[in-house]
Amino acid sequence: MLDDASARPRMALVLGSGGVRSIAALGIAEVLDAEGIRPDLIVGCSSGALFGATLALGLSSREALATATSLWSADLTQQHRWRAYVQLLAPRWFGFDAGFALRDDARIAQRLRVAFGDRRLEDLPTPLRVVATEAGSGERVVLRHGALVPALRASIAVPLLFPSVEVDGRRLVDGVVSDPLPVAVASDASVVLTLGFRGVMPRRIDRASRLVAQAGTALINNLQRARIDAARHAGQRVFEIELGLDRHVGLWETRAMPYLFEAGRRAARAQLGAITGLLRQARPPDTRPLAA
């Protein structure tokens, strides 16, 4: 719902890339909803887009949790494309091209269709902006209109792991490549609550994959920090919700979903006073008072 006094969203919830950890947003939403605080806009990147879509549907946090749990299970990342291995070994013979992927996303697409059907972004009860990356240029793409399922598939299409997705004639991949926490996409909101995650650097470098992970993690972490700093410098009111996890959770650790949901609830309760205070500061004088 938009402010009566203005077309600007009053409060936006920006959910960044974080694998299954992004499901904590549902626990956060449950606590905020109990206080009468609901986002007027949701912005999602990668897994943040996936879990944000369940909230944008207007589901309760518990319904959203059930939907999200059915969407993401361990087997989704295990659908190997055996042809991919011969494409790597003999690219000219077996047709290595820009559509290369190690995994098949057919099961992901099927589950998204079951969960969201033929819904369109512009018809959701709460506006949702989905962030992806144009594969050829590396530029951020913000999807505000069109079919929801292709937008979500594009936003979670990790390069090399899953195939790119064509949307409106553009080949799109995971939003994390261009903007892991897209705060600027909510620049029209009075207050922006964010849930983002810094990647964990490898403790030791004993094989090539960890060396690549070290460089990639550093790039994503620095890009995320730079985006938040730039948003604040531009005058955005940004509040970073800190989960305070007491253990490491892997990107695909689906068994940790209940733990993450509760971590989101705890974080929202602990930071509720600061959130409501920021919302009150941003409230124009002619709007209704914020619920206590």
Residue pairs with C-beta under 8 A, 6 or more apart in sequence:
1 38
1 40
2 8
2 9
2 10
2 40
3 9
3 10
3 40
3 190
3 284
3 287
4 287
4 288
5 284
5 286
5 287
6 284
8 188
8 189
8 190
9 39
9 40
9 41
9 127
9 186
9 188
9 189
9 190
10 40
10 189
10 190
10 191
10 279
10 282
10 283
10 287
11 37
11 38
11 39
11 40
11 41
11 189
11 190
11 191
11 192
11 193
11 279
12 39
12 40
12 41
12 42
12 43
12 186
12 189
12 191
12 192
12 193
13 25
13 28
13 29
13 39
13 41
13 42
13 43
13 52
13 55
13 192
13 193
13 194
13 195
14 42
14 43
14 44
14 48
14 181
14 182
14 183
14 185
14 186
14 192
14 193
14 194
14 195
14 196
15 22
15 25
15 42
15 43
15 44
15 45
15 47
15 48
15 49
15 51
15 52
15 194
15 195
16 22
16 45
16 46
16 48
16 176
16 180
16 181
16 182
16 194
16 195
16 196
16 197
16 224
17 45
17 46
17 47
17 48
17 174
17 175
17 176
17 180
17 181
17 196
17 197
17 220
18 46
18 47
18 48
18 195
18 196
18 197
18 251
19 47
19 249
19 250
19 251
19 252
19 253
20 47
20 72
20 249
20 250
20 251
20 252
20 253
20 254
20 256
20 257
20 260
21 47
21 197
21 243
21 245
21 249
21 251
21 260
22 46
22 47
22 48
22 50
22 51
22 195
22 197
23 47
23 51
23 65
23 68
23 72
23 257
23 260
23 261
23 264
24 195
24 243
24 260
24 261
24 263
24 264
24 267
25 48
25 51
25 52
25 55
25 195
25 264
26 51
26 54
26 55
26 61
26 64
26 65
26 68
26 261
26 264
27 61
27 260
27 261
27 262
27 263
27 264
27 265
27 266
27 267
27 268
28 193
28 195
28 241
28 264
28 265
28 267
28 268
29 39
29 55
29 61
29 64
29 264
30 60
30 61
30 62
30 264
30 265
30 268
31 264
31 265
31 268
31 269
31 272
32 38
32 268
32 272
32 275
33 60
33 61
35 272
35 276
35 291
35 292
36 290
36 291
36 292
37 275
37 276
37 279
37 290
37 291
38 126
39 55
39 126
39 193
40 126
40 127
40 189
41 126
41 127
41 128
41 129
41 186
41 189
42 52
42 53
42 55
42 56
42 126
42 127
42 128
42 129
43 52
43 128
43 129
43 131
43 182
43 185
43 186
44 50
44 51
44 52
44 53
44 128
44 129
44 130
44 131
44 155
45 130
45 131
45 155
45 175
45 176
45 179
45 180
45 181
45 182
46 131
46 155
46 156
46 158
46 174
46 175
46 176
46 180
47 72
47 156
48 195
49 128
49 130
49 131
49 151
49 152
49 155
49 156
49 175
50 68
50 71
50 72
50 152
50 155
50 156
51 64
51 68
52 128
53 116
53 124
53 128
53 130
53 148
53 152
54 63
54 64
54 67
54 68
54 71
54 115
55 61
55 64
55 126
56 124
56 125
56 126
56 127
56 128
57 64
57 67
57 116
57 119
57 124
57 125
58 124
58 125
58 126
59 67
65 257
65 261
67 115
68 257
69 257
70 111
70 115
71 111
71 112
71 115
72 254
72 257
73 254
74 252
74 254
74 255
75 107
76 107
76 108
76 111
77 103
77 161
77 252
78 103
79 103
79 104
79 105
79 106
79 107
80 102
80 103
80 104
81 101
81 102
81 103
81 104
83 94
84 100
84 101
84 102
86 93
86 94
87 94
87 95
87 96
87 100
88 96
98 135
98 136
98 164
98 171
99 163
99 164
100 160
100 163
101 160
101 161
101 162
101 163
101 164
102 160
102 161
103 161
103 162
105 153
105 157
105 162
105 163
108 153
108 156
108 162
109 149
109 153
112 149
112 152
112 153
113 149
116 148
116 149
116 152
118 147
118 149
119 147
119 148
119 149
120 145
120 146
120 147
120 148
121 128
121 129
121 130
121 143
121 144
121 145
121 146
121 147
121 148
121 151
122 144
122 145
122 146
124 148
127 144
128 148
129 142
129 143
129 144
129 182
129 185
129 186
130 142
130 143
130 144
130 148
130 151
130 152
130 154
130 155
130 175
131 140
131 141
131 142
131 143
131 155
131 175
131 178
131 179
131 182
131 185
132 140
132 141
132 143
132 151
132 154
132 155
132 157
132 165
132 167
132 172
132 173
132 174
132 175
133 139
133 140
133 141
133 172
133 173
133 174
133 175
133 176
133 177
133 178
133 179
134 140
134 141
134 170
134 171
134 172
135 159
135 164
135 171
135 172
135 173
136 171
138 177
138 178
139 178
140 175
140 178
140 179
140 182
141 154
141 167
141 170
141 172
141 175
141 178
142 182
142 185
143 151
143 154
143 155
143 167
146 167
146 168
150 165
150 166
150 167
151 167
153 165
154 164
154 165
154 167
154 172
154 173
155 172
155 174
155 175
156 162
156 174
157 163
157 164
157 165
157 172
157 173
157 174
158 173
158 174
158 176
159 173
159 174
159 177
162 174
164 171
164 172
164 173
165 171
165 172
165 173
166 172
175 182
176 220
179 185
179 223
179 227
180 196
180 220
180 223
180 224
180 227
181 194
181 196
181 224
181 227
181 228
182 227
183 192
183 194
183 227
183 228
183 231
183 236
183 238
184 227
184 230
184 231
184 234
184 236
186 192
186 236
187 231
187 234
187 236
189 236
190 237
190 282
190 283
191 237
191 239
191 278
191 279
191 282
192 231
192 236
192 237
192 238
192 239
193 239
193 241
193 275
194 228
194 238
194 239
194 240
194 241
195 241
195 243
195 264
196 224
196 228
196 240
198 221
198 224
199 216
199 217
199 220
199 221
200 217
200 248
201 214
201 217
201 218
202 210
202 213
202 214
202 217
204 210
205 211
205 214
228 238
228 240
231 238
232 238
237 278
237 281
237 282
239 271
239 274
239 275
239 278
241 267
241 268
241 271
242 267
242 271
243 260
243 263
243 264
243 267
244 263
244 266
244 267
244 270
245 260
245 263
249 256
249 259
249 260
250 256
268 275
276 290
279 290
280 290
283 289
283 290
